[in-house]
Amino acid sequence: QVQLVESGGALVQPGGSLRLSCAASGIIFSMYTMGWYRQAPGKQRELVATITSSRSTYYADSVKGRFTISRDNAENTVYLLMNSLKPEDTAVYYCKAIDVSATSYWGRGTQVTVSS
């Protein structure tokens, strides 16, 4: 049974930082591309960042230079370090695992709220 469990979401002030974690089980984690997505109220889910099995990374323009995605294959965990947070970063953040056949799995999400 595949499980992706996100954690680390919180209420933070503008300019603050958070680190999200996504712990995976039931998959050969090192072989998967891992991604972070987010969905704000009333908006579509959007891609934030991805990291491949070879650790190549991609970032949406809106987070480039502020967010960093990383992975620890020994811990089956992917991280998203978010700095210089803005109110528009407020969303539910989801973790996604994608294999080479494009089979994918989603976590249930963690809420990030950026507000003073």
C-alpha positions in Angstrom: 0.0 0.0 0.0 1.5 3.3 -1.1 1.4 6.2 1.4 2.6 9.7 1.1 2.3 11.7 4.3 3.0 15.5 4.2 3.8 17.5 7.3 5.2 20.8 8.4 2.4 23.1 7.3 1.7 26.0 9.6 0.6 29.6 10.0 3.6 31.9 9.3 4.1 35.6 8.9 5.1 37.1 5.5 8.9 36.9 5.0 9.1 33.8 7.2 10.2 30.3 6.4 8.8 26.7 6.6 10.1 23.3 5.7 7.6 20.8 4.5 8.3 17.0 4.5 6.7 14.2 2.7 7.4 10.7 3.9 6.8 7.9 1.4 6.1 4.2 2.0 5.1 1.3 -0.3 7.3 2.4 -3.2 10.9 2.2 -4.3 11.4 5.8 -3.4 14.7 6.3 -5.1 13.3 5.4 -8.4 10.5 8.0 -8.3 10.3 11.6 -9.4 8.9 13.5 -6.5 6.9 16.7 -6.7 5.3 19.4 -4.6 2.0 20.9 -5.8 -0.3 23.5 -4.2 -3.9 24.5 -4.4 -5.2 27.8 -3.1 -8.9 28.3 -2.4 -10.8 28.7 -5.7 -7.8 27.9 -7.8 -6.5 24.9 -9.7 -3.8 22.8 -8.3 -0.4 23.9 -9.6 3.1 22.5 -9.8 5.6 24.1 -7.4 8.7 22.0 -7.8 10.0 18.6 -8.8 13.1 16.5 -8.2 14.0 13.5 -10.3 15.7 10.3 -9.2 19.0 11.8 -10.4 18.2 14.9 -8.4 17.5 17.2 -11.3 15.2 19.9 -10.1 12.5 22.2 -11.6 10.7 25.2 -10.0 7.7 27.2 -11.0 8.7 30.8 -11.8 6.6 32.0 -8.8 8.9 30.2 -6.3 12.2 30.2 -8.1 14.9 31.6 -5.8 12.7 31.2 -2.7 11.9 27.5 -2.5 14.3 24.5 -2.5 13.3 20.9 -3.1 15.5 18.1 -1.8 15.3 14.4 -1.1 16.7 11.9 1.3 16.5 8.4 -0.3 17.7 6.8 2.9 14.7 8.3 4.8 12.2 8.0 1.8 11.5 11.6 2.3 11.2 14.7 0.1 11.4 18.2 1.5 10.4 21.7 0.4 12.2 24.5 2.1 10.2 27.7 1.6 11.8 31.1 2.4 10.6 34.6 2.0 7.0 33.5 2.1 4.3 35.7 0.7 0.6 35.7 1.3 0.1 34.4 -2.2 1.9 31.2 -1.1 -1.1 30.3 1.1 -2.4 27.0 -0.1 -2.7 23.3 0.7 0.6 21.7 -0.4 0.5 18.2 -1.8 3.3 15.7 -2.4 3.2 13.5 -5.6 5.3 10.5 -6.6 5.6 9.7 -10.3 7.3 6.6 -11.8 8.7 6.2 -15.3 5.4 4.8 -16.6 3.7 7.9 -15.3 1.9 6.1 -12.6 1.4 8.6 -9.8 0.4 8.8 -6.2 -0.7 11.8 -4.1 -0.6 12.6 -0.4 -3.4 14.3 1.4 -1.8 17.7 1.8 -0.7 20.1 4.5 -2.0 23.6 5.0 0.4 26.6 4.7 -1.0 30.0 5.6 1.0 33.1 5.2 -0.5 36.0 7.1 0.3 38.7 9.6 
